[in-house]
Amino acid sequence: LGAVRQQGGDLPGAVEAYRSALRLRPEELAISSALVDALLALKDTRGALDAALAGVAANPSFPTGYDAVARARAALGDTAGAEAALRQGLERDATDYFCNLRLGALLLTRGEACGAREHLGKPEVIERFGITSAADLGQCQYP
């Protein structure tokens, strides 16, 4: 119901539906992540962070929750906190597509092409985006 409302442009209705669903299944990170997306779309960045942190507290073993925390922290302008959350997610699963993608993008915005390449060069990311060469990620010098 939340996704239908969100796709129809009823963001407040979507938030209400996601919150109702989470009362029944608080460990469900897909719902928690969708709630974070809806709150961010409503520019409720603090609410999004609270929802993301609640998702991680309910289900700390999957990277999806840390990705949601990172998105909320980035929306609040806390890039260090976003990076830390993404790294926590990757500690749970080093191959997680979204954590690798977002961490790579964050590092690229800071001009850290070599660090970005480490995350964007993962097979999961390469396959999804069709990255075919080092030139796609910037040139890195290795010692």
N, C-alpha and C positions, 0 to 999 in steps of 0.2 A: 504494500500500500504506500509506503514511504517513497519508493522509487517512482511509482505512478504519479504521485502528487508532485514530486520534484521535477519529473519530465514535463508535467503540465504547467510548471511555473509556480505552483503553490508551495513555496519554500517553508512558510510557517507550518502548513499542514504536514509537510514531509518531516519536519523536525519533530512534531508531535507524534507522528506515526513511528518514527525511528525510536523515540524515547519510550513509547509504549512497548515496542518489540524488545527493547533492551531490558525493560523491567522483567520480562519473561525469560530472556536469554542473555544475561549480561556478559557472558563470555564470547558472544558472537561478534568477532572482529569485523566481519563484512558489514554488519549493521552499524557498528560503532564508527567505522570509516566513512560510511555513507552519511551518518549524522554529522561528522566533522566537515565533510564536503558541503552539506546544506548550511551549516552554521557559518562556514567561511563565505559562502555565496551571499549570506545575509550580513556579512561584515561583522559577525559576532565572534571575533578572534579569541577573546577570553573564554567564551562558552565552548568554542571549538577545542581549545587547549584542555579545558576541564573534561570534556567528553573523551578526548584522546587519552588523557591520563587515566581516566576511569576504565577505558578499554584495556590499557596495559595492565592495570591493577587486577582486572578480572581474568586476564589471559596473558601472562607475561612471557610465555614461551614462543610466541610467533612474531616475526618481524613486521607483520602488517600493522600492528598497534604502534610500533615505534615510528613507522613511516607516517602514520596519522599525527603523532606527536610532532614530528619534524615539520610537517606541512603547517600545523598550527603555530609552532614556534617561528617558522620563517615568516608567516603572515604577521606576527607580532614584531618582526624585525630582529629577532633573536637568532642570528645565523649560527652562532657558536652552540646554542642549545639545539638547533636543528641538526647540526653536524653530529653532536654527541648522541642524539636520539637515533640517527641513521647508523652510527657505528654500533650502538647497542643492538639494533635490529640485525646487523650483519654478524654480531657475535652469536646470535641464535641460529642464523642461516646465512653463511657467506655467499650463497648463490642467489639470494633474494633479488629478483629483478628490480622492483621499485626502489629498494634501499640503495642498490648499486647505481641505478640510473640517477636518482636524486642527489646522492653524494657526489657522483661524477660531475653532474651539472653544477653543483655548489662549488666544487673545487675549480671548475673551469671559470666561473665568475670571478674567482680570486686569482686567476692567471696561473693556476697550478695544473698545467696540462699533463705532466707526468703522473701526478696523483690521480687525476681524473681518468687517465688511461687505464690505471689499475682497476678501476670500477667499471668504466664504460667498455673496456675490452673483454669483459666476461662473456663466455659463450652465449649465455642467456640474452644478454643485451645485444651482442653482435647479431644474433639470429633475428631478434625482433626488429632491429633497426637497419639491418643490412649493412653494417659497418664493414668495409672491405679492406681498409688499409690504415697504416699509421697516420697518413695524411688526414684521415677523417677525424682523428683525435688530436692532432697537433704533433709536432716533432719533439721527441724527448731524447735527451742525452743521458746515457747510462755510464757510470764509471767503469 
